[in-house]
Amino acid sequence: MRRWSLLFFCLIGLNSLSFAQTWTLPPLSLIDSPTAGTLYRGSYVSNLRAYHNGGLLAGLAVGISNRFYVGISYGGENILGEGKVNWNPDIGFQVAYRLIDENIALPGVSIGYQSQGYGPYLKESERYTIKSRGFYAAASKNYSFLGDLSFHGGVNLSLENNDTDEDLNFFIGAMKSLNPELSVVAEYDLAINDNGSKSIGDGKGYLNIGLRWLFANRLAIQFHFKNLLENKENVPSSNREIKISYLEFF
């Protein structure tokens, strides 16, 4: 009986090891910009982002199907450090659905909604430093070129428009692997919806770059260097972030 029990647990352990090596954490976003990627059915991704002014943003996304996932997030400024914590006013929500699967000719295309912006929340302006995407559509195309190479782009309509800048916005980006673990990430947010007379952007757009380290397939650590064009007025300009994401199954 003990032999059969030992064999059973060995088989379970081997199956778990094989399972862990099979599934890889998909990039649902580059840095701030969403991709057309989705989660596996029955999986979930937990993530934690640390940003300037002692800010932390925690999130959880759940794969309802291989095409559809939902997520929530919450955090605040000055959680790390001293003084009063400035919590975000609301819980952030995200839903995404992949309309078109990627093939040789066409990119993958997803549509979604995201209410979570990035950076400190500016109470006077009733917006995040980086506006939430609101309603968006994103396309992604992957290639094999000295490793993995992917291009991404999309359009969004943010509902954070208290500054009266309600323009459609566009974003583009790319990810290039250096080896099976490390990838370089870059994105450019045109910020067309953040260059009005009452906005904090001054028309340069937001250029971000980062390094993504995929550790043990299910764990990713990203280092972000943001707003390299210093597209802000009267608020912190270029800054650094770190993000940790972990994939698990129910």
ZADO-713373 format. One line per field, with one value per residue: x, y, z of N, C-alpha, C in turn. Coordinates in pm, 1 decimal. Example, Ala and Ser with C-alpha at 12.3 -4.5 7.8 and 13.67 -1.06 7.14 Angstrom:
n_xx: c(1319.0:1285.0)
n_yy: c(-569.0:-225.0)
n_zz: c(780.0:708.0)
ca_xx: c(1230.0:1367.0)
ca_yy: c(-450.0:-106.0)
ca_zz: c(780.0:714.0)
c_xx: c(1320.0:1290.0)
c_yy: c(-330.0:3.0)
c_zz: c(780.0:787.0)
! end
This chain:
n_xx: c(83.1:195.1:383.0:224.0:103.2:327.5:404.6:181.2:193.1:437.3:375.1:185.0:349.4:531.2:353.8:268.2:507.8:553.8:328.5:377.1:589.5:477.1:287.0:297.0:341.8:133.4:184.8:-20.7:-13.5:214.5:379.8:224.0:39.1:-223.7:-224.1:-319.8:-329.9:-459.0:-585.4:-540.9:-815.2:-955.7:-731.8:-537.3:-389.1:-189.0:-65.7:176.8:259.9:509.5:551.2:660.7:683.5:629.4:424.0:191.8:36.4:-194.0:-314.1:-553.2:-629.1:-856.1:-898.8:-1177.8:-1253.9:-1067.8:-1066.5:-1166.8:-1127.3:-1136.5:-1062.0:-942.2:-818.9:-629.3:-491.2:-254.4:-94.1:211.7:213.8:438.8:691.4:672.5:409.9:70.5:-135.0:-239.0:-503.5:-631.2:-931.7:-1126.1:-1192.4:-1017.2:-1126.6:-1118.2:-1198.4:-1165.9:-1185.2:-1100.2:-1134.6:-1036.5:-829.2:-476.6:-314.7:-125.1:-163.1:-310.8:-318.9:-368.8:-664.9:-810.5:-1076.5:-1170.2:-1222.1:-1090.2:-1056.0:-856.7:-601.6:-254.3:19.2:28.2:-293.3:-461.5:-633.5:-739.2:-768.7:-921.3:-830.2:-596.7:-235.2:-129.6:-367.9:-649.2:-722.8:-987.0:-1235.5:-1109.3:-927.0:-703.4:-425.9:-209.2:89.7:301.1:636.3:906.2:1226.5:1547.5:1488.5:1201.6:977.0:753.2:486.1:273.0:-30.8:-285.4:-606.8:-777.7:-1039.5:-1056.5:-1234.0:-1168.0:-1199.3:-1217.1:-1063.5:-1156.4:-1047.8:-1125.8:-1038.8:-986.3:-733.4:-406.6:-180.4:135.9:371.0:641.9:798.6:1094.5:1272.5:1569.1:1685.1:1560.8:1456.1:1480.0:1347.8:1321.7:1120.1:917.5:719.7:497.0:287.1:71.2:-77.6:-279.5:-510.8:-433.0:-326.4:-439.9:-546.4:-604.0:-480.0:-219.4:-14.7:224.9:223.2:421.3:382.7:396.0:676.6:793.6:1019.9:1134.8:1246.0:1183.9:1176.7:1130.7:1068.6:1093.8:873.9:606.7:632.5:695.8:911.8:929.9:1107.1:1062.7:1116.8:996.9:812.5:1013.1:1036.7:961.5:694.2:520.8:373.0:433.8:422.2:579.3:834.5:1016.5:1042.2:1077.4:974.7:870.9:742.2:572.1:452.7:241.9:142.7:-121.0:-333.7:-676.4)
n_yy: c(-120.4:119.3:148.5:190.4:432.6:599.0:591.7:715.8:981.3:1057.9:1057.7:1262.9:1475.8:1483.3:1542.7:1797.5:1937.8:1920.6:2057.3:2311.8:2385.6:2406.5:2615.1:2961.0:3289.8:3523.4:3837.1:4079.3:4347.1:4598.3:4815.0:5043.5:5024.1:4830.9:4497.2:4263.0:4028.0:3754.5:3570.7:3226.0:2998.2:2957.5:3045.2:3281.2:3601.8:3764.8:4080.1:4329.5:4662.7:4899.4:5242.3:5588.7:5827.0:5657.2:5485.5:5212.7:4962.3:4713.5:4425.5:4198.3:3959.2:3750.6:3465.4:3402.4:3267.1:3137.0:3357.8:3573.0:3789.5:3926.1:4192.1:4345.5:4624.1:4805.5:5068.7:5312.1:5629.2:5700.0:5479.6:5334.9:5453.9:5762.0:5949.2:6047.3:5815.6:5836.4:5716.5:5564.0:5684.8:5500.5:5150.1:4993.3:4868.5:4615.6:4475.4:4245.6:4125.3:3895.9:3946.3:3859.9:3596.3:3568.8:3510.4:3395.8:3600.5:3802.9:4021.9:3950.3:4068.6:4258.9:4386.0:4615.0:4742.9:4972.3:5109.9:5182.7:5405.8:5522.1:5592.2:5863.5:5967.7:6256.0:6468.6:6725.1:6748.4:6531.6:6281.4:6022.6:6046.0:5933.9:5893.0:5669.7:5400.4:5370.2:5291.5:5065.7:4936.1:4687.5:4565.7:4293.2:4148.0:3877.5:3773.3:3565.2:3640.2:3628.7:3521.9:3609.1:3851.1:4112.8:4327.9:4597.9:4783.1:5037.5:5195.3:5430.2:5555.8:5760.6:5801.7:5982.8:6285.7:6538.4:6754.7:6853.5:6750.8:6540.3:6377.0:6106.0:5861.8:5725.0:5444.8:5276.3:5001.5:4769.7:4448.0:4274.0:3978.4:3897.1:3670.0:3343.0:3429.6:3710.1:4020.1:4314.6:4600.1:4846.4:5140.6:5384.1:5635.8:5841.4:6036.8:6214.7:6286.3:6433.1:6691.2:6938.8:7275.5:7260.0:7033.4:6811.0:6725.3:6820.9:6783.8:6615.3:6344.5:6014.5:5833.6:5519.8:5275.6:4940.8:4649.3:4310.8:4030.5:3703.5:3472.1:3137.8:3073.0:3131.1:3356.6:3697.8:3975.0:4317.1:4608.4:4948.5:5244.0:5550.9:5802.6:5933.1:6146.6:6354.2:6457.0:6628.5:6877.3:7061.2:6836.1:6526.8:6427.9:6228.9:5891.8:5592.0:5250.1:4934.3:4613.4:4321.4:4010.3:3723.2:3405.6:3175.4:2882.9:2791.0)
n_zz: c(0.0:80.2:-118.7:-347.5:-271.5:-257.0:-526.0:-639.0:-536.4:-642.4:-915.4:-919.5:-844.8:-1061.5:-1267.0:-1186.0:-1207.6:-1483.3:-1569.3:-1467.6:-1625.9:-1870.4:-1896.5:-1956.3:-1835.2:-1975.1:-2148.6:-2056.6:-2074.6:-2196.4:-2062.8:-1952.4:-2151.1:-2287.7:-2430.8:-2691.9:-2564.0:-2365.6:-2077.9:-1974.6:-1953.4:-1633.9:-1500.8:-1305.1:-1254.8:-1031.3:-935.4:-843.9:-828.6:-780.3:-743.6:-788.7:-512.8:-301.4:-379.7:-421.6:-616.5:-633.2:-807.1:-955.9:-1195.2:-1372.4:-1569.4:-1745.3:-1972.0:-2254.0:-2408.4:-2267.9:-1994.4:-1659.1:-1428.3:-1122.0:-929.7:-683.9:-487.0:-367.9:-295.3:-122.4:45.0:108.1:319.5:506.4:672.9:579.3:407.6:73.7:-54.2:-352.5:-507.1:-591.6:-658.3:-919.3:-1236.1:-1490.4:-1803.2:-2069.5:-2401.4:-2649.2:-2981.7:-3231.0:-3320.9:-3346.3:-3657.2:-3946.0:-4128.5:-3999.1:-3709.8:-3358.0:-3200.3:-2947.5:-2743.5:-2484.1:-2147.7:-1917.6:-1606.0:-1439.7:-1380.5:-1387.5:-1164.0:-916.6:-787.0:-886.6:-709.9:-743.2:-1017.4:-1070.7:-1175.7:-1275.8:-1276.8:-1512.7:-1741.3:-1716.4:-1947.5:-2028.7:-2262.8:-2502.1:-2788.4:-2888.9:-3075.8:-3159.5:-3284.5:-3344.1:-3408.7:-3524.6:-3475.4:-3435.7:-3185.7:-2994.0:-3119.5:-3094.1:-3195.3:-3103.6:-3075.5:-3045.5:-2980.5:-2775.2:-2559.1:-2306.7:-1998.7:-1814.4:-1822.9:-1712.6:-1762.1:-1994.5:-2223.8:-2452.2:-2655.3:-2891.3:-2830.6:-2908.0:-2904.3:-2919.1:-2935.2:-2853.5:-2804.1:-2742.8:-2723.1:-2544.1:-2455.8:-2351.4:-2104.3:-2061.2:-2175.3:-2373.2:-2342.8:-2495.6:-2526.5:-2663.2:-2582.4:-2738.5:-2615.0:-2693.9:-2577.2:-2361.6:-2375.6:-2368.1:-2275.0:-2004.5:-1926.4:-1798.5:-1955.0:-2208.8:-2480.6:-2583.0:-2552.1:-2396.0:-2340.0:-2266.0:-2139.9:-2067.5:-1881.3:-1891.5:-1692.1:-1712.2:-1487.3:-1403.7:-1567.5:-1467.8:-1316.9:-1337.5:-1347.1:-1377.4:-1476.0:-1497.9:-1686.8:-1701.4:-1884.2:-2042.7:-2211.8:-2061.4:-2034.5:-1876.0:-1663.7:-1373.2:-1209.6:-1093.0:-1322.1:-1533.0:-1418.2:-1212.8:-1195.0:-1051.1:-1122.2:-1027.0:-1127.9:-1107.5:-1217.1:-1169.0:-1118.4:-1071.4)
ca_xx: c(0.0:283.4:446.0:126.6:87.8:447.0:396.1:75.9:241.1:542.4:309.4:127.0:458.3:581.0:251.2:271.1:627.3:529.6:226.8:439.0:678.9:399.6:213.9:381.6:268.6:115.9:191.4:-148.3:20.6:357.4:405.6:89.8:-47.7:-272.8:-200.1:-432.4:-315.7:-561.3:-546.0:-596.0:-936.2:-929.5:-607.5:-543.8:-261.3:-180.0:49.5:203.1:341.1:559.7:583.7:721.7:611.4:588.6:297.1:175.4:-88.4:-211.5:-418.4:-584.7:-704.6:-901.5:-939.2:-1309.1:-1236.0:-942.8:-1082.8:-1227.4:-1081.6:-1177.2:-962.1:-962.4:-693.5:-646.1:-365.5:-248.0:34.1:271.8:198.3:574.1:745.7:608.4:300.2:-62.1:-152.3:-340.5:-561.6:-708.4:-1072.5:-1212.1:-1132.1:-1007.4:-1184.0:-1078.7:-1253.2:-1109.5:-1232.3:-1026.7:-1224.9:-971.5:-705.6:-366.5:-274.0:-12.8:-194.5:-375.1:-281.6:-474.8:-734.1:-894.6:-1142.5:-1185.3:-1244.4:-1000.0:-1077.5:-740.0:-490.0:-125.5:80.9:-57.0:-422.8:-464.2:-770.3:-787.0:-803.4:-1006.7:-771.5:-464.4:-127.4:-147.0:-511.0:-693.4:-752.4:-1128.7:-1266.8:-993.3:-905.2:-559.7:-383.9:-75.0:142.0:425.9:724.8:1027.7:1341.6:1653.0:1409.3:1063.5:957.4:609.9:446.2:142.6:-85.3:-426.7:-677.1:-859.3:-1118.8:-1058.9:-1346.1:-1112.4:-1195.9:-1253.5:-985.2:-1227.4:-976.1:-1198.0:-995.5:-938.3:-590.2:-343.2:-58.6:209.1:478.5:708.4:871.8:1196.0:1343.1:1714.2:1705.4:1430.8:1408.8:1483.2:1293.0:1316.3:985.4:908.8:586.5:478.2:149.2:67.8:-138.6:-357.6:-616.0:-371.2:-243.1:-522.2:-506.6:-619.7:-415.3:-86.0:81.6:258.6:221.1:528.6:344.8:465.6:766.4:836.8:1093.3:1146.4:1309.4:1096.5:1246.8:1035.7:1135.4:1020.5:754.6:484.8:666.0:762.8:952.4:955.3:1162.1:1012.1:1168.7:877.4:802.8:1148.1:1028.1:920.6:570.6:433.4:398.2:399.4:414.9:705.4:853.3:1060.5:1041.7:1107.0:877.9:893.9:615.8:586.4:330.3:249.3:32.8:-160.9:-458.7:-772.4)
ca_yy: c(0.0:233.8:163.6:254.4:571.5:670.8:605.8:813.4:1117.1:1086.7:1092.7:1396.5:1571.8:1495.3:1612.7:1938.0:1996.3:1934.9:2160.6:2441.7:2419.9:2422.4:2740.6:3078.9:3411.7:3606.7:3981.3:4147.0:4485.1:4623.6:4883.1:5096.5:4999.9:4693.1:4420.7:4177.0:3903.4:3717.5:3467.0:3093.4:2971.7:2902.5:3097.1:3417.8:3670.2:3867.7:4165.6:4440.6:4765.6:5004.0:5360.6:5696.8:5881.4:5548.7:5429.1:5070.5:4927.3:4568.4:4387.7:4056.8:3934.5:3611.9:3418.8:3338.0:3175.0:3168.1:3485.5:3677.1:3797.8:4042.1:4223.7:4456.4:4677.0:4912.0:5109.3:5450.0:5697.2:5714.9:5359.8:5317.0:5579.5:5825.3:6040.5:5995.9:5745.0:5891.5:5603.1:5592.6:5704.9:5388.3:5027.5:4990.6:4750.7:4590.2:4360.1:4238.2:4012.3:3885.0:3929.9:3790.5:3526.3:3596.5:3408.6:3439.5:3725.4:3904.1:4027.3:3930.1:4193.7:4254.0:4508.3:4609.7:4865.2:4980.8:5233.4:5208.7:5481.6:5491.4:5701.9:5923.9:6024.1:6401.3:6498.0:6852.0:6726.9:6412.6:6190.1:5971.2:6113.6:5876.6:5864.7:5533.4:5382.0:5373.6:5192.7:5054.5:4822.1:4665.1:4462.7:4241.3:4055.5:3817.6:3722.3:3498.6:3709.5:3618.2:3509.8:3656.1:3993.2:4141.9:4467.1:4621.1:4915.9:5044.7:5322.1:5430.5:5673.6:5768.2:5872.2:6085.0:6401.7:6660.0:6863.3:6882.5:6692.5:6415.4:6322.8:5968.6:5852.0:5610.6:5398.1:5173.2:4946.3:4649.5:4367.7:4191.2:3891.3:3889.2:3526.4:3290.8:3490.8:3855.8:4090.6:4460.7:4649.1:4990.2:5185.5:5528.2:5682.1:5972.5:6129.3:6317.8:6326.7:6494.7:6803.6:7059.1:7388.7:7222.5:6904.6:6818.6:6694.6:6936.7:6750.0:6524.6:6204.9:5941.8:5728.6:5433.3:5155.1:4853.5:4518.2:4206.7:3907.5:3594.2:3379.3:3013.7:3070.8:3190.8:3476.7:3800.1:4097.3:4420.9:4736.6:5047.6:5380.2:5610.0:5943.1:5976.7:6275.9:6451.5:6516.5:6669.5:7008.2:7079.7:6707.1:6455.2:6397.8:6091.3:5817.6:5450.0:5160.6:4791.0:4539.4:4177.1:3940.1:3579.2:3330.0:3052.5:2824.1:2747.9)
ca_zz: c(0.0:86.0:-249.6:-437.2:-227.3:-298.8:-670.9:-667.6:-509.3:-739.6:-1040.6:-901.5:-846.4:-1198.4:-1344.9:-1148.4:-1264.8:-1626.5:-1584.9:-1441.9:-1733.8:-1993.3:-1902.1:-1944.1:-1802.7:-2095.7:-2123.8:-2079.3:-2106.4:-2210.5:-1935.4:-1924.0:-2266.1:-2298.6:-2552.3:-2728.5:-2490.5:-2268.2:-1983.9:-1992.5:-1876.3:-1501.8:-1445.1:-1255.1:-1240.3:-927.7:-961.7:-753.3:-893.0:-691.7:-821.5:-712.4:-397.1:-212.0:-425.3:-450.5:-684.1:-638.9:-900.5:-976.4:-1317.6:-1376.0:-1700.5:-1747.3:-2083.7:-2322.1:-2479.1:-2184.4:-1855.5:-1581.1:-1328.4:-1029.3:-876.9:-584.5:-426.3:-324.9:-288.6:9.6:127.2:159.2:369.5:620.3:644.4:549.8:281.3:-16.0:-125.2:-472.8:-468.8:-628.5:-708.2:-1064.6:-1302.0:-1628.6:-1875.0:-2204.2:-2481.7:-2774.8:-3095.1:-3342.7:-3288.2:-3437.2:-3754.5:-4028.9:-4198.5:-3916.1:-3568.7:-3261.1:-3166.9:-2827.9:-2700.6:-2339.5:-2070.0:-1802.7:-1530.0:-1356.4:-1434.6:-1325.7:-1092.3:-813.3:-825.5:-869.2:-666.0:-799.3:-1157.7:-1075.7:-1272.9:-1244.8:-1348.8:-1645.7:-1749.7:-1745.7:-2089.3:-2062.1:-2367.3:-2590.4:-2877.3:-2900.7:-3171.7:-3132.6:-3384.8:-3299.2:-3511.6:-3480.3:-3531.6:-3333.8:-3064.7:-3008.2:-3146.4:-3107.3:-3211.8:-3043.0:-3096.1:-3013.3:-2968.4:-2653.5:-2523.4:-2161.1:-1936.8:-1725.1:-1912.0:-1640.3:-1821.1:-2119.6:-2336.3:-2475.4:-2784.0:-2903.2:-2811.0:-2973.1:-2839.9:-2991.3:-2854.6:-2902.4:-2707.6:-2808.2:-2630.2:-2550.2:-2435.1:-2306.4:-1980.6:-2061.3:-2291.0:-2367.7:-2371.8:-2521.9:-2568.1:-2678.7:-2571.7:-2801.0:-2517.5:-2762.2:-2483.4:-2243.4:-2420.4:-2373.5:-2189.9:-1863.9:-1906.9:-1740.1:-2060.1:-2292.0:-2622.2:-2627.3:-2535.3:-2290.1:-2387.2:-2156.9:-2175.2:-1951.7:-1892.3:-1837.7:-1657.5:-1692.4:-1396.7:-1378.7:-1653.1:-1411.7:-1240.4:-1417.8:-1278.3:-1476.2:-1433.5:-1591.7:-1689.2:-1759.1:-1922.5:-2076.7:-2281.2:-1958.6:-2085.4:-1766.8:-1606.3:-1231.8:-1140.2:-1118.4:-1463.7:-1554.0:-1292.8:-1222.4:-1131.2:-1056.6:-1123.2:-1009.3:-1167.9:-1085.4:-1276.3:-1099.9:-1166.6:-968.7)
c_xx: c(87.0:350.6:353.0:106.2:205.5:445.2:295.3:127.2:356.1:483.5:247.4:236.0:514.3:482.9:251.7:392.2:610.1:431.5:288.2:528.0:603.3:340.0:308.7:294.2:254.8:126.3:57.8:-129.1:170.8:409.2:273.2:-9.6:-93.5:-233.0:-326.6:-426.2:-430.1:-505.8:-603.8:-722.1:-899.0:-798.5:-631.6:-402.4:-274.6:-55.4:57.7:298.9:380.0:603.5:629.6:627.5:558.5:459.2:303.1:39.6:-94.1:-327.3:-435.6:-670.3:-733.9:-946.7:-1070.6:-1313.3:-1103.4:-948.5:-1118.6:-1169.1:-1130.1:-1071.7:-1003.7:-825.8:-724.3:-509.9:-370.6:-105.4:80.0:242.2:332.8:627.5:667.7:493.3:171.1:-65.6:-264.4:-396.6:-631.2:-856.0:-1161.5:-1127.9:-1129.4:-1061.9:-1129.4:-1149.3:-1193.9:-1159.2:-1156.2:-1122.4:-1165.7:-844.2:-598.4:-342.3:-161.5:-39.0:-240.2:-320.0:-397.7:-534.0:-823.1:-959.6:-1162.4:-1216.6:-1154.1:-1020.0:-957.6:-634.9:-362.9:-62.7:-14.1:-188.7:-423.7:-606.9:-824.5:-835.4:-896.1:-958.8:-641.5:-359.5:-121.8:-292.1:-539.6:-731.5:-899.0:-1160.4:-1150.2:-1005.6:-755.6:-532.8:-240.1:-36.8:280.4:504.4:841.5:1146.0:1450.3:1591.0:1267.0:1060.5:808.6:588.4:302.3:97.4:-232.9:-479.1:-763.1:-932.8:-1133.6:-1182.4:-1298.9:-1092.4:-1243.5:-1175.3:-1039.8:-1153.4:-1031.4:-1157.3:-969.5:-786.2:-536.8:-215.9:2.8:319.1:535.6:776.6:966.7:1270.8:1493.6:1761.2:1573.3:1374.3:1391.5:1426.8:1300.0:1178.6:992.1:767.0:585.3:329.6:144.6:6.2:-210.2:-469.0:-560.3:-278.4:-323.5:-474.8:-516.7:-552.9:-278.4:21.7:107.9:277.7:328.0:485.6:430.9:545.5:818.4:916.9:1107.5:1217.9:1220.6:1176.7:1141.8:1105.7:1044.3:885.6:634.8:508.6:742.7:792.3:989.2:1009.2:1125.6:1085.4:1067.6:892.0:940.9:1149.6:985.1:798.5:474.7:471.5:349.1:377.7:545.0:715.0:896.1:1073.7:1063.8:1001.7:929.7:759.2:645.3:452.8:349.2:123.0:6.4:-294.2:-546.2:-772.7)
c_yy: c(126.1:258.8:233.1:400.7:655.4:695.3:712.1:956.2:1155.0:1128.0:1231.4:1502.5:1591.9:1569.2:1761.1:2007.4:2019.9:2046.7:2299.4:2484.2:2448.2:2562.2:2857.6:3201.5:3499.1:3754.7:4048.2:4294.5:4493.3:4687.8:4940.4:5058.0:4854.7:4629.0:4343.0:4043.9:3880.6:3608.7:3331.9:3078.0:2905.7:2947.7:3236.3:3471.5:3774.0:3950.6:4278.6:4536.1:4869.5:5122.6:5473.3:5750.5:5771.7:5480.9:5280.0:5049.4:4776.1:4535.4:4237.9:4045.2:3786.0:3577.6:3343.9:3234.4:3208.9:3299.5:3601.3:3673.3:3927.3:4066.8:4339.3:4501.7:4785.6:4944.3:5253.9:5500.7:5706.6:5597.5:5321.8:5452.3:5632.4:5914.3:5969.3:5929.1:5810.6:5777.8:5649.1:5602.9:5584.6:5266.1:5033.9:4860.6:4739.5:4466.8:4363.1:4112.5:4011.2:3852.3:3839.6:3724.4:3560.1:3479.3:3465.0:3576.5:3837.3:3904.7:3983.1:4064.0:4170.8:4389.4:4499.4:4744.5:4860.4:5114.4:5270.4:5287.3:5449.7:5616.3:5758.9:5976.3:6171.7:6444.0:6624.9:6835.2:6607.2:6314.6:6133.5:6049.0:6065.6:5831.0:5716.5:5522.6:5403.4:5261.7:5187.1:4933.1:4810.3:4551.8:4422.7:4141.3:4009.3:3761.5:3648.9:3563.8:3716.3:3605.9:3553.2:3806.8:4016.8:4292.0:4482.4:4764.2:4918.5:5186.5:5316.1:5563.1:5675.8:5844.3:5972.7:6212.4:6528.8:6780.7:6906.0:6830.4:6552.1:6347.7:6172.9:5967.7:5725.0:5572.8:5285.8:5120.2:4820.3:4578.9:4276.2:4109.8:3900.1:3745.8:3471.8:3357.1:3641.6:3913.3:4240.7:4505.5:4799.4:5024.3:5336.6:5558.7:5823.5:6079.6:6244.7:6370.4:6390.7:6608.0:6932.2:7165.0:7355.8:7089.7:6922.2:6782.9:6816.7:6900.0:6654.6:6378.2:6137.5:5826.2:5651.1:5316.8:5069.6:4724.3:4417.6:4078.9:3801.9:3484.9:3259.4:3010.2:3145.1:3322.1:3573.0:3921.5:4199.0:4546.4:4839.5:5180.7:5461.3:5760.0:6001.8:6109.8:6388.6:6531.5:6549.3:6808.7:7009.7:6948.9:6633.0:6411.7:6253.7:6020.7:5670.0:5369.8:5017.5:4721.2:4390.0:4111.5:3789.9:3511.6:3202.2:3006.5:2784.9:2596.1)
c_zz: c(0.0:-48.9:-347.9:-399.9:-271.6:-449.5:-709.1:-648.4:-602.0:-873.5:-1033.9:-909.6:-985.3:-1286.5:-1314.7:-1208.0:-1413.6:-1654.2:-1569.5:-1556.9:-1863.8:-2005.6:-1875.2:-1920.2:-1926.6:-2060.3:-2157.2:-2111.5:-2128.7:-2082.1:-1885.4:-2033.2:-2271.1:-2430.3:-2586.5:-2654.1:-2392.5:-2176.6:-2024.5:-1906.5:-1743.3:-1440.1:-1387.1:-1240.0:-1129.4:-955.2:-860.5:-822.2:-789.5:-776.5:-730.3:-604.8:-305.7:-251.4:-449.9:-516.4:-697.3:-732.1:-909.7:-1101.4:-1328.2:-1516.7:-1694.1:-1859.6:-2148.8:-2398.8:-2386.2:-2043.5:-1791.9:-1474.4:-1239.7:-979.4:-775.0:-523.6:-383.6:-321.2:-143.7:102.6:187.4:204.3:487.1:575.2:608.3:412.2:200.8:-101.6:-252.3:-437.1:-494.6:-662.3:-860.7:-1121.3:-1444.2:-1680.6:-2014.6:-2272.7:-2613.5:-2888.1:-3202.6:-3291.8:-3391.7:-3531.3:-3841.0:-4090.3:-4106.3:-3773.6:-3480.6:-3221.7:-3045.9:-2805.5:-2549.8:-2279.1:-1947.5:-1732.6:-1444.8:-1432.8:-1357.6:-1266.6:-988.8:-870.3:-790.9:-836.9:-729.6:-943.7:-1177.8:-1182.3:-1215.1:-1325.0:-1493.3:-1655.5:-1773.3:-1892.7:-2120.9:-2159.8:-2466.5:-2682.4:-2898.2:-2999.0:-3141.9:-3240.9:-3342.4:-3417.7:-3445.1:-3551.2:-3425.1:-3195.2:-3092.3:-3027.2:-3166.5:-3117.2:-3163.4:-3072.0:-3063.2:-3007.4:-2843.4:-2636.0:-2372.3:-2113.4:-1832.9:-1807.5:-1842.7:-1690.9:-1956.8:-2242.7:-2359.5:-2605.7:-2775.9:-2890.4:-2877.9:-2898.4:-2922.9:-2900.7:-2915.7:-2786.4:-2784.1:-2703.8:-2653.1:-2532.5:-2383.3:-2181.1:-1990.4:-2190.5:-2266.2:-2413.9:-2396.1:-2567.2:-2578.7:-2679.7:-2628.7:-2710.9:-2585.5:-2671.7:-2357.0:-2284.8:-2434.1:-2276.2:-2041.5:-1831.2:-1842.5:-1842.0:-2146.1:-2438.5:-2670.3:-2627.1:-2429.5:-2350.7:-2266.6:-2212.4:-2049.5:-1985.4:-1821.4:-1816.2:-1625.3:-1613.3:-1372.1:-1449.1:-1596.1:-1337.6:-1328.9:-1330.6:-1385.4:-1409.7:-1539.5:-1574.8:-1770.0:-1786.2:-1954.5:-2151.5:-2187.7:-2003.9:-1971.3:-1720.8:-1462.0:-1156.6:-1169.3:-1264.0:-1482.4:-1419.4:-1319.7:-1145.4:-1135.0:-1045.5:-1114.1:-1041.3:-1151.3:-1138.9:-1196.5:-1153.3:-1048.3:-958.9)
! end
